[in-house]
Amino acid sequence: MQKPKELLKEVFISAGAERSQSPSPPPSRSGKKRQPPKSIHPPIETHWHLPPIKEQRRPSGAGAGVMKILSLPFKYRCRSQSKTMIMEGTHNPKDEKIVDEFRQMLFLEGYLSEKHLDYHTLLRFLRMRDYDIMKAKEMFVQYIKWREELRVDRMLQEFKFEECEEVKKCYPHGFHGVDRYGRPVYIERIGMVDLDMFLRVTTIERFVKHHICEQEKTLNWRYPACSLAAKTHIASTISILDVKDVGMNHFSKPARYLFMEIQKIDSNYYPETLHLLFIVNAGPGFRVLWKVIKAFLDARTLAKIRVLGSDYKRSLIEAIDPSNLPSFLGGECTCCEAGGCVFSDRGPWNDPEITQTLEAMLYTEDDEEGEQRKCCSDKKSVLFGDNENDQFEDACEMSPTDGKYIDKHMLLQKIQAFEPLIEAAKEKIKMLETALNDTKL
């Protein structure tokens, strides 16, 4: 009887050989200089990720190969073709090519978590760095490290912002409705901020955590809900800042620190999620302040900002239907039952029918993940019998939410390293066959 290690070796070689017969991957970008995008602000509705329409079937038998087994932990979130098309949106073939190259680079360096390697997430980082794959990689690596250091996934489960209602009284802000395309609308009334009261009710550190949780909720709940409601892919926000009566006195040291922290988080860790920002009621005091603020914003963000005075209603209504616009911004909504529009969190993400659909999809996702883990365990038994193999078990039971450098998964990286070796061996075999044929002649 073959020993498990010998059997594993044969399966690795078999898997690599199968892979080598498939069409070669697209050429590396290192040989050609990619042209930068024509527009500094290309349209983007590109975050929410669902699997390809074609559903993967569970492989059977040891002959399925290790590479197929390694694909098992990846999740399949929706069986409905129509919902998948809505949630996934249309992929640009050129974008798909560079995203695949980017994903492969990250995978080989130990970033194995599918949660952060989906098409839309990677594309956001690439676009933020004008498709420079090395700069995008640097930015993405910092993003993963930041999530680890702050324990963002744990924060989402444990952090409770009980003072939210009190904070909104002295710092009016919140989501309210959607624009004409279906994007969520976020509103802040900066001119009404009472910073002293704000600092008595909460701390800057707690508010920053609240902001991160809201960003995560927007990516993973509000955008999907808006996509289902609009029947098109939604992945960016329209924001409105009401800066009536704002001047340099509003830019105190605590205010500057809070602004810098929020700006750093949004720009570095949630890139390309802003579609358009309207700054309304901009008076002389704010315009002086704006000259200072602009220095902290990158060019891509500045291209999305419209600074308007008191004559802003027409611009807002062009983008947002009056029924979704609060009355204090020239719209028709008051949200009396919620105590005001900034308290309501009104939008498709709170629609019972849509939330029920999303919850069902998440339940399906968890169910699929459980089945895939069981299938992976069955495959391990086929390969190794009842003996435990820690490395392979770790690979099979990798947590999909653990976005870390995974040094313990060296086995997976070694499998990937076999591919170029096999390709080189094939080329040498062809050369030998050619030489033999020449000798016979």
HUVENFEN-V632517 format. One line per field, one symbol per residue. ss: DSSP state (2 for helix, 1 for strand, 0 for the rest). burial: # if it has 16 or more other C-alpha atoms within 10 Angstrom, else .. A space follows every 50 residues. Layout:
ss = ???
burial = ???
//
This chain:
ss = 00022222222222222222200000002220000000000000000000 00000000000222022222000000000022222222000022222222 22222222000002220022222222220000222222222222222222 02222222000002222222001111110000011111122200222222 20022222222222222222222222222200000011111100000222 00222222222222222220000111111100022222222222220022 22001110000022222220022201222000100222002222010222 02222222222222222222222222222222220000022222220000 00000022222222222222222222222222222222220
burial = .......#..#######..#....................#..####### #.#...........###.#..########...#######.....#..### ###..##..#####.##################..##.##..##..##.. .#...#..........#############..############....#.. .#....#.##.#####.##.########################.##..# #......#......###################.###.#..........# #...#..##..#...##..###.###..#.#.###.....#########. ...##..#..#..##..##..######.##..##.......#..##.#.. .##.#...#..#...#..#..##..................
//
